[in-house]
């Protein structure tokens, strides 16, 4: 087989070496336009997982790399004049140019035909002359551009500017520096990669970049390979205290914006993309070279395992795409956190450090506690001190429970209005679709009772309609008449007979989302057709082509709606509920007024956001007047429509500020379900950044919702200050005792997790199979315990040198 490889970076070289090992008779030719000894880039970081793969695939390459590694386990966060260190992570870094040398040598040993200083022939020509073309030609891949119709690339260029540099200050750990100056915030991602150098990436938001004077310095054309020396020297002056007399070293360094590369397909016939040509992930999670080497390994293996090139390329993409997309989700979360770092710089340094370390959602409270319990204990203590002592006679505000264990953030109390919640976990409205004529029945009572006994700080009954036409389905409960009020009163009393967990209820009008059948397994409720009822909306826009158009709300409707919500709120009060939530999201009627995608009105209730807010605020005012003073009132919003032209970030902030001024006690921050053509980026905790945005900008307490199902994630959200409460929904259906089991998992036994007295014998986690087996000693000498805080301390660090200009070679 004849194989052409375009690009002599680490990915292309590693693939060529592995493929040649597996198939010595193949003819593999690699084209690299630069000279063999040209130096580009600085250090690259590897995870233990990737290194394990390299060690297994090519021990010679691994041995050569290992001999050059800088290794450490600490992360330092420098912010507000302080340093916080978290250990137990484990890093290995290497000079990128040394890695290329190792891979170049390996290709030479295996007789790969590597042609330096030789641009590759046109990719179309290669595709016709070779059985396989591997395009490892980087983020600006000409191969990707040549077959764009097949690859269908999506290039997402971000706002921040960054510059990749090195320094001859040898840092001892992975170091994040976040500095606030008069021009704004800037951050540094730095790590050692040899006994003489560290990578030093400076990143800054565009407005701060301009105010700092960088725009003027960068306002010219730079020749290929030339660095923006003036900007480098200004960075050196701004960050002098962190460089400790050392210099910044450029190498074709200039301000650029990061581009996330995604492709709908990674292949065009016998041409396949590898590494940055196929995908990129933000440098803040250090994944570029790692992903390229993993691609190379998977592609070489697939070619060896599959019967044909077509089958191999399909297998390669099927194997790698989920891994890459997972990394890109984490990188996107990290990228967006750093783009908006100014939202977090007002936090205390302990919480800020924790927030930074958990920004990608890959690292959680539990991960960090396993790695460095002392670090997490310190952040826990700072969180407890900031939260203050709640007026709960069973809780003394201490950082430890009666057994001496640290209190996890989720089990800290919180006060909303006059209501004190014993912990921060909320069971959100979970529809049962079992009501008859709007009356909650036996299943609704059984579910709420089980959830109230399950340990959460608050349980909310939901999708409760304020009118018959406001139901989503014929089997949704309501509060529009006295019979329903009486049924809810009976239900609340039954729950209260066995649990003192606070109960809330969500009031809604489904709007155009109404008159559907209960959702099937796909979560979609189909229109009832002839058996349905007319629906109401801000504008007469059907949900989708299969749904009938709703009736546009008239002046009479607009006057009646606040009264309907207020009447339902009064019934909820008399039924005995402790908290009220108003549904202003998820495409329901009031959400339809807020979103520009669903409100096309031309009267005083449409157009600018102030007008679109008018009806929701009238409803809120009417409900506040009917609901007892001091008793909490929460509003749920959709903070993103996940569709072009939808609710903007500025809209969300204005909506939230307006709700806070209109005496909402908290905002339940959800997203989506506003339009049928939405495209949300589903993933763990994907909606949490919106709760963080609202909380940071408005100061109003927020509830984080959406794909949060582990106590580790809940603790991470709370301890990082991204929300005040965490709603756990579907996981509570899987396990109605989710909160109590989370307490048992964490060894927590304090007042934030009260086991019902009859169930207390089951409050300890049952032992797993084989727990009674004690393993014998099988090694004469045990391995030494790895130090928690391992720093990179070369034997003879270089002395500081005067600040000079220079280019690494």
N, C-alpha and C positions, 0 to 999 in steps of 0.2 A: 504494500500500500504506500502511496505517495501522499505526504502530509505537508502542507505549507503553514507556517506560523508567522503572523504579522505582529512584530513588536517584541523587543528584547528586554522588557521589564521582568520583575520577578515572576509574574504569572506565566508569561510566555516561555521563559527559560525553564521553569519548573515543570510545565506540561511537557515540553520537548524532552527533558531528561527522563521523566517517568514513562512517557510513551515509548521512548527508545529502549529503556530497561525491559519493559513488558514485551516488546516486539523488536528484537535486534535487527530483523531483516527489513523493517520498514525504512523508507527513505524520507527522512524528516529534514526540512529546510526552514531555517528561521532567518527573517530579514529584520535588521535593526539599523535605522538610519543614522544613529550616533556611533561614535567610536567606542571601542570596547572599554576604554578607561575613562570615558567622560563621567563626571560625577554630577548626580542630580539628587536632590532631596537630602533628608537627614536621617533621623531614626525611625524605625518601625517597631510596633509593639505586638506581641503574640500572646494569646491565651494558652493555658495548659492544654486545652482540648485540641487546638490546632497543632501544637508541638507534639502531642501524642500521635497525631496522624502522620506528621513528617517523620517521626522516629520509626514508625512502623513501615512507612512507604519507602524510605531511603535513609538507612542508618548513617551512611557516609555524609550526606547533606546535614543531617541532624547533629552529628558529632562536630562537624566544622562550625555550624552555627553556635552550638553550645559553648564552644571554646571562646566565643567572642561576646557572649551575652552579658549585659548588665542586668542584674536581678535584684528585686526588692519586693516588699509586701505592703508598704505604707502608702496612703494617700494623704497629702497635706492640703488643707483648704485655708488659704490666706485671704482674710476679709476683715475690714474695719479695724486694721491694726493688730489683729490677733491671728493665731494659727491653731487650727484644730486638726488632729491627726487620727485617722482610722486605719487600723492594721488588719492583717490577715487576708489580704487580697491575692497577692502573687502575680508578679509581672516579669516578663523577659523582653528585653529590647535589644536591638541590633542596628548598627549603621546600615542604612539601605544600600549604600554602595558596596559595603562588604558582603551583604547578602547577594547582590548581583555578581560579585566576584566568585563567591562560592558556587553559585548556580552556573556561571559561565564555565568554571573549571570542570564541574560535573558533566556539562554538555560536551566539553572537549574530550573528557575521558571516554564518553560513550559514542564519540564520533558523530555527534549531531552536526550537520552542516549549518553553522551560524555565520551569516554574512553581515559583518559590521560595516558601518558607513555606506550602507546600501539600501536605499528606499525600496520597498516591496513593489513588484509590478502591479498594475491595476488588478483589483480584486476580482473583477469579471474574468480576466485572463487566467488568474490563478485557479478560479473555480472550474474553468474548463480543462486545465492541464493537470490538476491534482484531485485525488479522491476526497480530500478533506482540507478545508481552509479554516484555521483557528485564528480569529481576530482578537488579539490582545493589545490593541492599539490605543487604549486609554480613553479618558473621559471625552475627548474630542475626536472620537473614532471616525475616520473617513470611511471605514467599512460600513458602519451603522448608517452613515449619511447616504452611501451609495445604494443601499437596499432599504431605505426608510419605509417604503410601502410594506415590506415584509416584517421588519422589526417593530414598526409603529412606536417609535420612541416618545417618551414624555419627559421633558427636561424642566425641572422645577428649580429655577434660579432664586436664591434666597436674598434677603435684604442686607444682612450684615456683611461687612468687609473683613477680610482676614489676610494675614501675611505669614508665610511659613519661613521660619528662621531657625538658626541654631545659636547656641551660646557656649563659650568656654567656661561658664560656671557649671560645674557638675552638681546637679540637684541630687538629693539623697532619696527622693521619692517622687511618685507622680504628684505634681503640684498644680493646683488650680489657684490662680490669683484673680480676684475680682476687686478692682479699684474704682472708687467713685471720685471723680474730679469735677472741676467747675464746668467742664464741657459735657459731662455725662459719665457713664460707666464704660469700662473696657475690661476684658478678661484675657487671661493667658492660660494656655494649656501647655505644660512643660513636663518633660521627663528625661532622665539620663539614658544614653544609649551607648556610651563607652566610658573609659576612664578619663576622657578629655572633653567630651561634648554632651550637651543636652539639646533635645528638640525644644523649640520655643515658638509657639503659635500665638500671635496677637490677634484678637477679634474685637470688633467694635461696631455698634449700631450706626446706620448711615448718618443720622442727625448729629450724633456725637463725633463721628468721623469728620464731618464738615466743620463743626465748631472747634475741634482740636487743631485744625489747620492742615489736615492730611489731604483734603481735596485739592488745595492749591499746589501742594508739593507733587501730587500725582497727575496734575493736569498737563501731560505731554505724552508723546509716543515713546515707548521704550523699545530699544532694539532687542532682538531675540537673545536671551541669556543675560540681559542687563537687569540690574536691580535698582529699585527706587531707594537710592542711598540716603536721600534727605529724610524720607519717612523712617528709615531704619534708625537713623541717628536721633530723630525726635522720639521714637519709641524708647531708645536707650536712655534718654533724659527723663522721660515720664516714669519709667520703671526702674530707675537707677537703684532705689533701695532694695529691690529684689534681685538685682544683678550683682550687688556687692562688689563693685569695681570691675566686673568682667564686661566683655563686649558682646554685642549681637553680631552674628555672622550670616550674611545673606548668600544666597545662591539662586540667581534668577528670581529674586524675591520682589514681589510687588503686591499691591492690594488687589484682591480678586473676591468674587462672590462665589459661595459654594453652590454647586448645581447637583441636585439629586437626579440621577439617571435611572429611569425605569423603562423597560421595553415590554410590549405585549407578547413578543416572541423573541427568543434568543437565536433563532436559526433562520436561514434562507437557503433552502435546498441543502447543499453540502458545505455551507458557510455557517460558522457558529461563533457567537460572541463569548468572551471570557473576561472576567475581572471588570475594571472600570468601564470598558466598552459596553458591558451588559447592565451594570448596576453600580451605584455608588452609595456610600453611607457616611454620614457626617463624621468628621475627624474627631469629634468629642467622645466617640466611643471607640476610636482607634481600629477601624475594621477594614480599611481599603486593601492593604497587602494581605492580611489574613484571609479575606474573602476570595481574593484572586488565587492564592495558593490552594485553598479548599476547592475552588472551581477546577483548578488544574488537576488535582488528585481525582475528583469525581469524573471528569471528562476522560482522563486516561484509563481509569478503571472501567467506565462504561464501554469504551471502545474495545477493551479486552474481554468484557463479559458478554457483550451482545453480538448477534450473528451478522449484523450489517451496520453501515454508517448511519442509515436512517434510524434504526432501532436504538443505536448508541446515543445519538443526539437527543432523541425523545426521552430516553432514560436519564441522561445527564440533566436535562432541564427539569424533568419531573422530580428528580432527587434534590436539585439545588434550589429551585425556585422557592419552596416553602422556607428553607433555611435563610435565604437572602431576604425574603419579604419580612420574616421575623426580625432579622437584624435591621432592616430599613425602618420598621415600625419603632424599634427602640431608638434608632438614630434620629428619626423624625421628632420623637418626643424630646430627646436631648437637645437637638438643634433648636426647637421652638423654645425650650426653657432658657437657653443661652441668648436667643434673640430677644427675649423679654426679661432678661436678668434684673432689670430695674424694678420689676414688680416685687422682687424678693429681698432686695438689699436692705430694706428697713427691718428685717427680722433680726433677732439676736443671733450672735455668731454661731451658737450651737445648733439652733434650728436651721439656720442658713446652710451650714455644712451638711446636715442631714438631708435637707431639701435637695442640695446639689448632688449628693451621692445617690439619691433615689430618683433622679430626674427622668431616667429612661424607662422606668417601671420594671426593668429587669432585676434590679437590686431592691430588696424590700427590707422592712423592719426586721423580719426574721433572719434574712441573709446576713444583715449587718450584726445582729446580736450573736449569731454563730461565729462570725469572724472576729468581732471586737466587742464583747459585752460591756466593757468599761466605757467605750465611746457611747453606746446606746443608752447606758445608765445615765450618763451625764446629760444627754439630750432629753431623756425622759424627765429628769429632775428639773431641767430648765422649763420644759413644757408644763409640768405641774405647777411650778412657781408662777408662770405667766397666766395659767388658767385661774389661779386664785382658789380660795376655799369656798366650795358651794355650801349653801345652807341646808345640808343634809346631815341629820343627827347621827347617821350611821357611818359617816365618812369624815375623817379628821383632816383631810387635805394632805396626808402624808404621802411620801413617794413609795412606800412599801405597805403591803397588806399585813394581816395579822401573822402570817407565816414568814414574814421577812422578805417576801419577794417584791421586786419592782412592779408597780402598777402599770400595765400596758395602757397606752393612750386611749384605746377603745373603751376602757373601763373607768375613765375619769368622768365625773358628773358634769352636767351642763344645765344652765338655767336659761329657759326661753320664756320671756314674760314672767308670769307668776308660777310657772311650772318648772320643777327641777327633775331632770331625767337622770337616772342613776348611771347610765352609760351612754355612749355616743352612737349606738347602733339603732337604726330605724328599719322597721319592716314597712316597705312602701305599699301602696294599694295593689293588691293581687286579686284580680277579678276571678270570680268562680263561675259566672254565667249560670247561676242556679235560682235566681229570683223569679217569682211569679207575681205579675201585676206590680212590680217594683218592691215587693216585700222580701226582705232578707229571710232566708229559711234556715233549715237545720244544718246544711253544709256550711253556709256562711258562719253560723255560730260555732260549729265544730272547728273550722279553720282559724277563726280569730281567737278562740280559746286556746288552741294548741300553740299559736304564735305568741300569745300573751304569756303562756307558761314557759316559752322557750328562752327567755332571758333578755330580749332586746329592751332598750330603753324606751322605745315608743313603737306602737303598732297602729297602722293607719288602714282603715277600711276604705274601699275606693270604688271609683267609677260610679258615684252616686248622683243620679240625675236630678236636676231641679225642676224638670217638667217631663211629661210623658214623651213629647217629641224630642227631648234632649237626651234620651237613652241611646247608647251605641247599639245595643241589641234589645230584643224583647225580654231578655233574661238578666238585664242589669237592674240593680236596686235603685230606689229613688227616695226622695224626701219631699214630695210635693203634696202629700196629704196626711191627714191625721192617722190613718191606719198604718202608714209606713213609719211615722214617728213612734207609734206605740210598739211596732215590731222591733225597731231599733232599740227602744228603751228596754224591752224585755231581753234583747240580746246583750246589751251592755251590762245589765244587772247580772245575767248569767255568767258573763266573763268575770265580773268583779267579785263574784262569789268565790272564785278560786285564784284570782290574781289581782295584784294592785298595779300592774303595768299600765301606764297611761295609754289611753286610746284616742286616736284621731280619726277623722273622716274627711274624705276628699269630695268636694262638690264640683259638678261639671255640667256642661251642656255640650253634647257631642257635635253639634253643628252638622257639617256635611259628612262627618265620620259616622253618623247615625244611620239607623234603619238597615242594619246588616245582620247577617247570621253570626253566631259565635265563631270566633276564629278557629281554623283547623290547625293541624300540626305546623303549617308554615307561618302561623301567627296572623293571617290575613282574614278579615271578615268580609264575605261576599255580599253584595247588595241583595236585599230580600225580594226585589222585584214587585210583583203585584201584591204580595203580602206585606209590603213595607208601608211606611208613612212618609209624608213630605218632610224634607229636612230644611234647615235654616242656615244661612251663612252670611258673611260680610258681603260677598259677591257671588253671583250665580255661576260658579265654576265647579264642574264635576270633579270628584276625587281622581277618577281615571276614566278611560273611554267606556268601561263596563258599568259605570255608576251613573245614575240620573243626576241632572243638575239640581242643586238646592235652590230654594227661594231666597232672593236677596232680602235681608232684614229691612223692614219698613220703620218709619218713625214710631209707630205703635209698638213694634217689636222691641225697638231700642229702649223705649220707656218701660216696657214690662220686664225686661231681663234683670235689671238690678233688683227690682222688687221680688222676682222669683228666687234669686240667689239669697236675698235677705230673709225671705220667709223660710227657706230651707235651712239657713244658718240658725234661725230661732228654734226650729224643730230639732236641729242637732244639739243645741244647748239643752233643751228640755229632755232630750234622750239621754243626756249624761256624758257627752264626749268632752275630752280634756283639751283637744286641739282641733283646729279647722284648717284644711288645705283647700285652696282654690286652684283649679286646673286651668292655667293660662297657656298651656303648651300642647304638644302632640297633635296639632292640627284640629283640635276641638274648637268650638265656636269662638271663644275669646282669643285663642291662638290665631285663628283665621283673621281676626281684626288686626293683630300685631304684625303679621308677616306681609311684606310688600308683594310676595308671590301670590297671596290669596286675598288680599284686600285691594280691589281696583275701584273703590268708591270715589266719587267726586264731590261728596258733601263734606260736612264737618267731621265725619268719622273715617275719612280716607285721605290719602295723599301723604303729607309729611308725618313723621313718627308721632309728633305731638297729637295729631288728629287720630292716628291709629290707636293711640293709648287711651283715647277719651272713654270708650265704653268699658274697657277693663278697669279703669280708675273709678268710674261711676259704680261698677259692681263692687269693687273693693270698699269704697266709701259706704255703700249701703250695707254691706256685710259687717263692716267694722262697727256700724251703729247698732246692728242687731246682735252682735256677738259680745259676750261680757268683757268689760275692760280688764286688761291684764292677762286674759286667757289667750294663749298663742294663736296667731293667724299666720299661716305660711302660704306662699304662692309658688306654684310650679311653673317654670317657663321652659321653652325650647330655645336654647342659646345659639343654635345654628340650624339652618334648614338643610344643609348639605346639598345645596343646589345653587347654581349661578343666579345672582341677583337677589338672593334671600337675605335674611337678617344678618347684619354686619356686626363686627365687634363693638363699634361705637353705638349701634342700636341696643345691644345687650347691656352696655354700661348705662345708657340713658334710661332704659326700661328698669333696670335694677335700682338705680338711684331714685327714680320716681316712686317705685314701690316702697323703698325704705322711707322716703319722705311721707308716703301715704300710710305709714304705721304698719307695714308688714313686719313681722318679727323675724322672718327668715325667708330665704329664697331657695327653693328646691330646683337645682340647676340640671335640667335634662337637655336633650337635643333631638332634632329630627321628628319624623312622622308628620310633617307639615304638608309635604307634597309626595305624590306617588313616585316621582322620578328622582328621589333623593339617592345619594351615593355616600353613605357614611363609612368612615374607615374603622369598621368594627375591630375591636381588640380589647384586651384587658385594660380597664380603667380609661377607655378612650375619651370619655366625657369629663373626666376629672379636671382637665385644664380649664374648662369653662367655669366650674365652681371656684377654682383658684383665681381666675380673672375677676369674677364678681366680688369675691371676698376681699381681694387685695385692693380693688379700686373703690369699693363703696364702704367697706367695714361692716356690712350687714352679714350676719351669720348665714352660712350656706350649707346645703345638704348635697353631697356628691352622690351621683347615681351612675348606673350603667356598667355592667360586666365587672362588678367587684364581688368576688365570691370567696376570698380567703381572708382570714384574720390578719395575715401578714400585709396584704394590700390595704386593708382598712386601717391598720396601725400606721402604715406608711403615709397614707393620705392625711391622717390627723396630725401626726408628729411633724410632718413637713409644713403644716399650716395651710394645706390646700383646701380644706373644708373644716367645718365644725362638727358635722354629723355625717355618717356614711349610711346610705340606704343599701341594704342587701336583700334582693328580691328573689330571683329564681333559686338561689342556693337555699333559701328558707323553705321553699316548696320541697326541695330534695331532703332537707333536714330541718323540721320546725324547731328543733332545739339547737340550731346553729350557734347561737350566742353562748349558750351554756357549754356546748362542746368546745367552742373556741377558748373559753376560760379553762376548761380541763386540759386542753392541748398546751396551754401556756403556763399551767400550774398556778393559775390565779384563783384565789379563794375568798376575795374580799367582797364588800357590799355591792360592787358594781355588777355582780353576777349571782343572783339569788336563786338557788335551787328550791323548787317547791318542797316543803317538808316531806311529803310522801315519797318523793323521788330522790331524796338526799343519799340513800345508800348507793345510788347509781352515779354519784357525782364524780367519782374517780374514773379515769380512763381505763377500760378493761385491758388486761395484759394481752398482748398478741400471742399467736401460736409460737411455742418454743421459748417464751419469756422465762420459763423456769430453768432453762438449760444454762449452765455456767461453762464457758469455753475454757479448755485447758491451755496452759502455756505451751507454745510449740516452737518458740525461738529462744535460743540460748541467751542472746542479748537483745533487748528491745531497742528499736530505733529511737534516737534522741528526739524529743519534742521540738518541732520547729518553733522558732521565736515568733511571738505575735507581731512585734514591730521589727521588721527587717529593712534596713536602709542600704542604699547603694553607697558604699564607702571604699572607693578604690585605694589601693595601697599607698600611692603617692600622688595625691591630687595636685594639679598644676597650680603654680602661684598666679595671682591676678596679674593681668597684663594691661598696659595703658589702652585707653579707648582709641582704636584706629579703624579705618575702613579696610575692607577686605572681602574677598570672595572665596568660598570654600572650593577646594579642588581635590 
